[in-house]
């Protein structure tokens, strides 16, 4: 498929009816403890957000686990259900397992999808049976498992909600095309879940490289979006912003703010119905006071110090949260 052009939109009225009860915000998330966390040389080839720190592997793991534990505990205290998926170890280490949103997604209809991952050691993170068991233990029902992993055979990848930013209310997927986001796989997934519109676009960092994951440059909530639109070519940028602005407050962030993970945030819904917006401490500090006030009208801002995970892993708070939309078991 030609990745130099934005994907055409398509509509399926029957599928749209099936998805008519969609909600934007999850009340439950899966988090994975970073017990093998360290710098991943494979992902660093196209992830410019990763940095090596002058720390031992053991020190890195200790700091990352502490950051993870505080984040999970705080989210629970805010009324978010957190399922800790303490995955079984294998012979091949999985240093990026702390970012589970890249290998699976779920729907309200009970579907669990798994995705083709670009890096070989990240494919070891896909542990479907163990995940289904962990979800079941917490009362979440999986009625169908569907996989797009066969696309790896043709070197076509789609790293789940890392590369797809979902507007569930409008059945729309926003996606920055890259090595990790193939148009053909993207279109296939959209058709499988019955989403009526896909808006894909090119991006370019100052280095000339594309954004490795869409969710570091943008986030979509119920009534707002945060986006670093300056990395999108002008002719595509206008179309993306026009689509977002139809029913969202658009909060534009700079390249510098994106580098502090201001785009890597996630709106969730607590058990009492309150909206919360999870982000890192570095993102919170990088937002301007006016932007914080804008965001605060859409939910309580919760900031976490995940600096070790951010700097070494090249991903932040949103990457650590895999949303669970599965129905609760009867």
HUDAUR-V486383 format. One record per backbone hydrogen bond with DSSP energy under -0.5 kcal/mol. NH is the residue of the N-H (numbers start at 1). CO is the residue of the C=O. Records with the same first field share a line. If there is no record, write none. Layout:
NH->CO ; CO
//
This chain:
3->1
5->2
10->196
16->12
17->13
18->14
19->15
20->17
22->19
28->324
29->81
30->322
31->83
35->33
37->34
41->39
44->40
45->42
46->43
47->43
48->46
50->47
51->311
55->53
60->56
61->57
62->58
63->59
64->60
65->61
66->62
67->63
68->64
69->65
70->66
71->67
72->68
73->69
74->70
75->71
76->72
77->73
78->74 ; 75
79->76
80->75
81->27
82->80
83->29 ; 81
84->82
85->31 ; 83
86->84
87->85
93->91
97->94
99->96
100->98
101->319
102->99
103->100
104->100
105->113
107->111
110->107
112->144
113->105
114->146
115->103
122->119
123->119 ; 120
124->120
125->122
126->123
127->125
131->127
132->128
133->129
134->130
135->131
136->132
137->133
138->134 ; 135
139->136
140->135
141->327
142->140
143->110 ; 141
144->110
146->112
148->114
151->148
152->149
153->150
154->151
155->152
156->151
158->116
159->180
160->158
161->101
162->159
163->159 ; 160
164->160
165->163 ; 174
166->164
167->172
168->166
170->167
171->168
172->167
173->197
174->165
175->199
176->163
177->175 ; 201
178->181
181->178
182->157
186->182
187->183
188->184
189->185
190->186
191->187
192->188
193->189
194->190 ; 191
195->190
196->171
197->171
199->173
200->198
201->175
204->231
205->209
208->205
215->162
216->213
217->214
218->214
219->226
221->224
225->249
226->219
227->251
228->217
229->227
231->228
232->229
236->233
237->233
238->234
240->236
241->237
242->238
243->239
244->240
245->241
246->242 ; 243
247->244
248->244
249->223
250->248
251->225 ; 249
252->250
253->227
258->254
259->255
260->256 ; 257
261->258
262->257
263->216
264->261
265->263
266->278
268->276
269->26
270->274
271->79
273->270
276->268
277->300
278->266 ; 276
279->302
281->304
284->280
285->281
286->282
287->283
292->288
293->289
294->290
295->291
296->292
297->293 ; 294
298->295
299->296
300->275
302->277 ; 300
303->301
304->279
306->304
310->306
311->307
312->308
313->309
314->310
315->309
318->264
320->316 ; 317
321->318
322->30 ; 320
323->321
324->28
325->323
329->139
//
